[in-house]
């Protein structure tokens, strides 16, 4: 996923947009708003935004000629998402591209008319942003990031890394991604691997540090730290 995360996802999603049908046939300047729940100065986001713009150009959408792209970053500040969504909707763009569940939900609250395309959303139906995978409904659609069954693969890899593993914490910020979506599946699969799941929701770096310190006191423990774009497995 890491090597092709946005080049494939952004390119595929952009190709599916209604506005990408035939760039040269329209004289009107189109407007695409991009809402990024991430830090603007991070190198990974510089690469992703560059890949997005490159793919648009390959599809015939050239900035300054037939399309204008406005991009805003939340700097991972959840409290800013609602304001950002409202500001972007006020610009009345032709389409809004967005990543992550929290940012998508903020846009859902802000508009029911402007088309919204999302990526990095693992449980869009559970989050209520679409009606179903087959028929998204309303003005929102996108690309599913992970199915919940991947939690079993994460645990399986962790067991391969540390065959004596007996317990594993599932660490994540419920505010930032569908924590319970993965927790339910992890709890269901873990017994077959001889692993006890330790639910470990965290809100910040301090919580994370405390959780790891507590986990490290018990031998044969491990840690799963899923993120919206990747997951990490650690055996202690």
C-alpha positions as CSV (number, residue, x, y, z in Angstrom):
1,X,0.0,0.0,0.0
2,X,2.8,2.4,0.9
3,X,4.4,2.3,-2.6
4,X,1.2,3.0,-4.5
5,X,-1.0,4.6,-1.9
6,X,-1.8,7.9,-3.6
7,X,-0.5,7.5,-7.1
8,X,-3.0,4.7,-7.7
9,X,-5.8,5.9,-5.4
10,X,-5.8,9.5,-6.5
11,X,-5.3,8.6,-10.2
12,X,-8.1,6.1,-10.1
13,X,-10.5,8.3,-8.2
14,X,-9.7,11.3,-10.5
15,X,-10.4,9.2,-13.6
16,X,-13.8,8.3,-12.3
17,X,-14.9,11.9,-11.7
18,X,-17.7,13.3,-13.9
19,X,-15.5,16.3,-14.7
20,X,-12.8,14.2,-16.2
21,X,-15.0,13.0,-19.2
22,X,-13.5,15.4,-21.7
23,X,-11.4,18.3,-20.6
24,X,-11.0,19.9,-24.0
25,X,-14.7,20.0,-24.7
26,X,-15.5,22.5,-21.9
27,X,-14.6,26.2,-22.1
28,X,-15.5,26.9,-18.5
29,X,-12.7,26.9,-15.9
30,X,-13.4,24.0,-13.5
31,X,-12.6,24.2,-9.8
32,X,-11.4,21.3,-7.7
33,X,-11.0,21.7,-3.9
34,X,-8.7,19.4,-2.1
35,X,-9.1,18.9,1.7
36,X,-6.0,17.2,3.2
37,X,-6.2,16.0,6.8
38,X,-2.4,16.1,7.3
39,X,0.5,18.3,7.8
40,X,1.4,20.5,4.8
41,X,5.2,20.5,5.5
42,X,5.4,16.7,5.6
43,X,7.4,15.3,2.7
44,X,4.8,12.5,2.2
45,X,2.1,15.1,1.5
46,X,4.3,17.0,-0.9
47,X,4.7,13.8,-2.9
48,X,1.0,13.0,-2.8
49,X,-0.2,16.4,-3.8
50,X,2.4,16.4,-6.6
51,X,1.1,13.0,-7.8
52,X,-2.4,14.3,-7.7
53,X,-1.7,17.3,-9.9
54,X,0.4,15.2,-12.3
55,X,-2.4,12.7,-12.8
56,X,-4.9,15.5,-13.5
57,X,-2.5,16.9,-16.1
58,X,-2.2,13.4,-17.7
59,X,-6.0,13.4,-17.9
60,X,-6.0,16.7,-19.7
61,X,-6.8,19.0,-16.8
62,X,-4.1,21.7,-16.8
63,X,-4.0,24.2,-14.0
64,X,-4.5,27.7,-15.2
65,X,-5.9,26.5,-18.5
66,X,-9.1,24.6,-17.8
67,X,-8.9,23.8,-14.0
68,X,-8.1,25.6,-10.8
69,X,-7.1,23.5,-7.8
70,X,-7.3,24.9,-4.3
71,X,-5.7,22.8,-1.5
72,X,-6.1,23.2,2.3
73,X,-4.4,21.3,5.0
74,X,-5.8,20.6,8.5
75,X,-2.3,20.1,10.0
76,X,-3.9,17.1,11.8
77,X,-6.1,19.4,13.8
78,X,-9.5,17.7,14.2
79,X,-11.1,20.8,15.6
80,X,-10.4,22.7,12.3
81,X,-12.1,20.2,10.0
82,X,-15.6,21.6,10.3
83,X,-14.4,25.2,9.6
84,X,-12.3,24.0,6.7
85,X,-15.2,22.1,5.2
86,X,-17.5,25.1,5.5
87,X,-14.9,27.4,3.8
88,X,-14.3,25.0,0.9
89,X,-18.1,24.5,0.4
90,X,-18.4,28.3,0.3
91,X,-16.1,28.4,-2.7
92,X,-18.7,26.3,-4.6
93,X,-16.2,24.1,-6.4
94,X,-17.2,21.5,-9.0
95,X,-15.9,18.7,-6.9
96,X,-14.1,18.2,-3.5
97,X,-11.4,15.6,-3.0
98,X,-10.8,14.6,0.6
99,X,-8.9,12.0,2.7
100,X,-9.8,10.3,6.0
101,X,-13.1,9.6,7.7
102,X,-13.2,12.7,10.0
103,X,-12.6,15.1,7.1
104,X,-15.2,13.3,4.9
105,X,-17.8,13.5,7.6
106,X,-17.1,17.2,8.1
107,X,-17.8,17.8,4.4
108,X,-20.9,15.6,4.6
109,X,-22.3,18.0,7.2
110,X,-21.3,21.0,5.1
111,X,-22.9,20.0,1.8
112,X,-25.3,17.6,0.3
113,X,-25.0,19.0,-3.2
114,X,-21.3,19.3,-4.2
115,X,-19.7,16.0,-5.3
116,X,-17.2,14.7,-2.8
117,X,-14.7,12.0,-3.6
118,X,-12.8,10.4,-0.6
119,X,-9.8,8.1,0.0
120,X,-8.3,6.7,3.2
121,X,-11.7,5.8,4.6
122,X,-11.9,2.2,5.9
123,X,-15.5,1.9,7.0
124,X,-17.5,4.4,4.9
125,X,-20.9,2.6,5.6
126,X,-20.3,2.3,9.3
127,X,-19.2,6.0,9.4
128,X,-22.5,6.9,7.6
129,X,-20.8,8.7,4.7
130,X,-22.3,6.3,2.1
131,X,-25.4,4.1,2.1
132,X,-23.6,1.0,0.7
133,X,-20.5,0.0,-1.2
134,X,-22.6,-1.0,-4.2
135,X,-24.8,2.2,-4.1
136,X,-23.1,5.0,-2.3
137,X,-26.0,7.3,-2.7
138,X,-26.1,11.1,-2.1
139,X,-23.2,13.2,-3.2
140,X,-20.3,11.2,-1.7
141,X,-18.3,8.3,-3.2
142,X,-14.7,7.2,-3.0
143,X,-12.2,4.4,-2.6
144,X,-12.3,2.0,0.3
145,X,-9.0,1.8,2.2
146,X,-9.1,-1.4,4.3
147,X,-11.7,-4.1,5.0
148,X,-11.9,-5.1,8.6
149,X,-10.6,-8.6,7.8
150,X,-7.1,-7.1,7.4
151,X,-6.9,-7.0,11.2
152,X,-6.5,-10.8,11.0
153,X,-3.5,-10.5,8.6
154,X,-1.9,-7.9,10.9
155,X,-2.2,-10.3,13.9
156,X,-1.0,-13.2,11.8
157,X,2.2,-11.3,10.8
158,X,2.7,-10.3,14.4
159,X,2.5,-14.0,15.4
160,X,5.0,-14.9,12.8
161,X,7.4,-12.3,14.1
162,X,7.0,-13.5,17.7
163,X,5.6,-17.1,17.8
164,X,5.5,-16.9,21.7
165,X,3.2,-13.9,21.5
166,X,0.2,-14.2,24.0
167,X,-1.3,-10.8,24.0
168,X,-1.4,-7.7,21.8
169,X,-2.6,-4.2,22.3
170,X,-4.6,-2.6,19.5
171,X,-3.6,1.1,19.7
172,X,-5.3,3.9,17.9
173,X,-7.2,7.2,18.2
174,X,-10.9,6.6,17.8
175,X,-11.3,10.2,16.8
176,X,-9.0,9.7,13.8
177,X,-10.0,6.4,12.4
178,X,-12.7,3.6,12.8
179,X,-11.1,2.0,15.9
180,X,-14.1,-0.2,16.8
181,X,-14.3,-1.4,13.2
182,X,-10.9,-3.1,13.5
183,X,-11.3,-4.0,17.2
184,X,-14.3,-6.2,16.6
185,X,-12.6,-8.2,14.0
186,X,-9.3,-8.4,15.9
187,X,-11.2,-9.8,18.9
188,X,-13.0,-12.4,16.8
189,X,-9.8,-13.7,15.1
190,X,-7.3,-13.4,17.9
191,X,-8.3,-16.5,19.9
192,X,-7.6,-18.8,16.9
193,X,-4.0,-17.4,17.0
194,X,-3.7,-17.8,20.8
195,X,-3.6,-14.1,21.3
196,X,-5.5,-11.9,23.7
197,X,-6.5,-8.5,22.4
198,X,-5.9,-5.6,24.7
199,X,-8.1,-2.6,23.6
200,X,-5.9,0.5,23.9
201,X,-7.6,3.7,22.6
202,X,-5.3,6.7,22.8
203,X,-5.8,10.4,22.2
204,X,-2.2,11.8,22.1
205,X,1.4,10.9,22.3
206,X,1.4,10.9,26.1
207,X,-1.3,8.2,26.1
208,X,0.7,6.2,23.6
209,X,3.8,6.3,25.7
210,X,1.9,5.2,28.8
211,X,0.3,2.4,26.9
212,X,3.6,1.0,25.6
213,X,5.2,1.2,29.0
214,X,2.3,-0.7,30.6
215,X,2.4,-3.3,27.8
216,X,6.1,-3.8,28.1
217,X,5.8,-4.9,31.7
218,X,4.2,-8.2,30.5
219,X,6.3,-10.7,28.7
220,X,5.3,-12.0,25.2
221,X,3.3,-9.0,24.4
222,X,2.9,-7.2,21.1
223,X,1.4,-4.0,19.7
224,X,-0.7,-3.2,16.6
225,X,-0.8,0.5,15.7
226,X,-3.0,0.9,12.6
227,X,-3.0,4.2,10.8
228,X,-5.1,5.5,8.0
229,X,-2.4,4.8,5.5
230,X,-0.4,2.0,7.1
231,X,-0.2,-0.3,10.1
232,X,2.7,-1.1,12.4
233,X,3.3,-4.3,14.3
234,X,5.7,-4.4,17.3
235,X,6.6,-7.4,19.4
236,X,7.8,-6.8,22.9
